[in-house]
Amino acid sequence: MKVRHFGGPLIVTAAMLLAACGGGDKAAPAGDAASSPSTAVEAPAAQPAAAPAAEAVAAEPSPGEKVYQGTCVMCHGSPAVGAPVLGNKNDWAPRIAQGKDVLYKHAMEGFTGEKGAMPAHGGNPSLDETAIKAAVDYMVSKAQ
């Protein structure tokens, strides 16, 4: 059963090849040659490997999270630079109260405030308006 969690068919095939190399009657008692081939056929049919693939798709970050991780985290991941930290409701509450249009404008055009500065496009000129709005939406959602 554990074979399914560690590469399934590859390990079963390797075990079968090693058993075949063992020669004669000595290999049969260890693996019961009659049941080994049926086990090899059953292992792929159980398909436990499909679950991790499904989890990977489910764990795929949103477009806003991707932008955050690629650009915004440099300032919004730590309180050191004065930017509101992702998930910190106290940091974000006064900004959220201004409305998303203000947040979008500050992220697009830049902003200088009491605690620091927000560079235009988050300092990444390759980000378009859609990507910036997605990142703002992502960060706001983590603070509500």
LINURPE-V455456 format. One line per field, one symbol per residue. ss: DSSP state (A for helix, B for strand, O for the rest). psi: psi as a letter, one per 40 degrees, with the letter a starting at -180 (. if undefined). burial: + if it has 9 or more other ideal C-beta (glycine too) atoms within 8 Angstrom, else -. A space follows every 50 residues. Layout:
ss = ???
psi = ???
burial = ???
This chain:
ss = OAAAAAOOAAAAAAAAAAAAAAOOOAAAAAAOAAAAAAAAAAAAAAOOAA AAAAAAAAOOOOAAAAAAAAAAAAAAOOAAAOOOOOOOAAAAAAAAAOOA AAAAAAAAAOBBOOOOBBOAAAAOOOOOAAAAAAAAAAAAAAOO
psi = ddddefebddddddddddddddiaedddddegddddddddddddddfeed ddddddddehiidddddddddddddeeiedeeihhhehdddddddddeid ddddddddeiihadeaihihffegeehidddddddddddddee.
burial = --++---++-+++-++--+--+----+---+-+--++-++--++------ -------------+++++--+++-++------++++-+--+++-++---- -+++++++-+-------+--++----+---++++++++++--+-
